[in-house]
Amino acid sequence: MVQAKPLNDKTASESNQIIQFNHPVKYRTSEWYTGHGEIVASGDNRSFEVSASYNLKATVKLVNDILSPENPTLAEIYSSLGRCVAIVDLTIDELYGEAIRKYFEYHEISLELYPCRAWESDKTPATVNKILSYLGKDGSDVSRNEPVLVMGGGVLSDVAGLACALQHRRTPYVMIGTTVIAAIDAGPSPRTCTNGSQFKNSMGVYHPPVLTLVDRTFFRTLETGHVRHGMSEIIKMAVTDDPVLFELMEQYGARLVETHFATLGGDAELSEIADEVIYRALFSYMKHEGTNMFETYQDRPHAYGHTWSPRFEPAAKLMHGHAVSIGMAFGASLATEMGWLSAEDRDRIISLCTSMGLSVYHSILEDMDIMLEGQKNMRRKRGEGGLWAPLPTTIGECDYAQEVSSGLLEKAVQHHKEICVSLPSGGEGKEMYLSDLGLA
Ligand SMILES: NC(=O)c1ccc[n+]([C@@H]2O[C@H](COP(=O)([O-])OP(=O)(O)OC[C@H]3O[C@@H](n4cnc5c(N)ncnc54)[C@H](O)[C@@H]3O)[C@@H](O)[C@H]2O)c1
């Protein structure tokens, strides 16, 4: 409702004039988003201030067997649109392409599918550009009100999410994460991105999927190494936010890796546990991350394990989950060094990681140039107000370190090394390195 007198009205110079734009909307650009704005004039015909807010809604659902023709979930979204434009990880197209095509045929919905190779080495602006060409005029010419279906792992969710953010300046997308990481973390995440030359995930925008569908039946075809590294993102939420999840992981984590979240072996009880673990990890993640869609504050528990690792992960060519588990285990040692965490809780965190074959140590931690550079990069990324490194204070809670001096960092690395070299694995995890081309 416009409640304004003309700006040159005499009485307007005596008090501020507020013109609000929150009237009933005549035509919304996209049914997926809402927003409103306000303009406040100073009243002297010389200045005014505009503020606007944008409302994002992100729904997350656990739905198993999503490609079964009887499952209505996808049909309910795409029937009314008459088609589905999908960006699908090349491996998923090879493994599930027939099932995807059959599903849409069964529901008489036309499908336009772009298979996209999405290795870590493909997480580049060039891949984002390729997807943009497909979404644009010369490709599927997607509408701004048409949610693109994205199916794949964390690499695809990052680059395709970014392409959707850039297409028409914001095109909605529905995410089906087909790896553990994409299902519980990268998929629902608002942080879309591509890698920079040295620092991971350094370019991107906040653009969460409007709907995240989590179907763990996809995990049965994952390589076990990919299931394992996904566990790190669950452990980070367990350590910082959910002690019940931590205990579930202590009890069932190794079996969940072995059975690919109960998709191999048909154990009904473990199936229920698998759903509970996924739900808890997702809820805990979205409780913090989903309510902070634009990262406007930095007390973010899910950044545990992600302070130094974005710098050393590409340098050591580690799989993401192993870099995170090394970051978490080191963070636990640092927290003990600082008097924040008991040695007993530190050891519980380290043994939970090792029980699943995750890495807890790499000699790259001893490279102080890399560690300090990572810290500097992270300060900048987190707004220079402090380091804001989440560190555990007990199982299920964390606090944030603002300063970690080079002396403390070096001492904590040395102590951490001493703890880890005595482990049977020496701190190394199983299949800890990237098997694709890695980053140069
Ligand atoms: N945006 C975020 O908030 C966020 C959070 C966590 C991780 N990430 C990013 O996610 C990436 C890691 O994700 P990832 O572990 O999913 O890796 P990934 O996307 O590289 O997938 C791993 C491999 O599994 C294949 N694959 C995918 N689904 C499969 C299935 N169901 N069966 C068989 N093979 C399958 C893929 O083709 C790929 O080769 C990293 O780049 C990391 O930076 C982003």
The ligand as an ORCA input file, in Angstrom:
! r2SCAN-3c Opt
* xyz 0 1
  N      28.364    -26.352     -0.488
  C      28.609    -26.921      0.650
  O      28.143    -26.461      1.682
  C      29.434    -28.175      0.706
  C      29.445    -28.930      1.875
  C      30.204    -30.105      1.907
  C      30.927    -30.490      0.795
  N      30.903    -29.737     -0.334
  C      31.651    -30.145     -1.513
  O      31.216    -31.454     -1.915
  C      32.270    -32.095     -2.631
  C      32.364    -33.545     -2.190
  O      31.117    -34.145     -2.421
  P      30.940    -35.692     -2.768
  O      31.565    -36.505     -1.745
  O      29.502    -35.887     -2.994
  O      31.811    -35.881     -4.067
  P      31.473    -35.950     -5.623
  O      30.398    -35.032     -6.016
  O      32.800    -35.796     -6.285
  O      30.958    -37.435     -5.823
  C      31.834    -38.507     -5.618
  C      31.837    -39.478     -6.785
  O      30.700    -40.313     -6.683
  C      29.988    -40.338     -7.918
  N      28.606    -40.580     -7.529
  C      27.680    -39.689     -7.096
  N      26.584    -40.327     -6.668
  C      26.808    -41.651     -6.855
  C      26.051    -42.826     -6.596
  N      24.854    -42.770     -5.987
  N      26.569    -44.021     -6.939
  C      27.807    -44.098     -7.500
  N      28.587    -43.035     -7.730
  C      28.089    -41.819     -7.413
  C      30.309    -39.022     -8.564
  O      30.183    -39.110     -9.961
  C      31.768    -38.838     -8.163
  O      32.614    -39.546     -9.015
  C      33.529    -31.294     -2.359
  O      33.863    -30.562     -3.515
  C      33.125    -30.340     -1.243
  O      33.812    -29.116     -1.286
  C      30.174    -28.587     -0.399
*
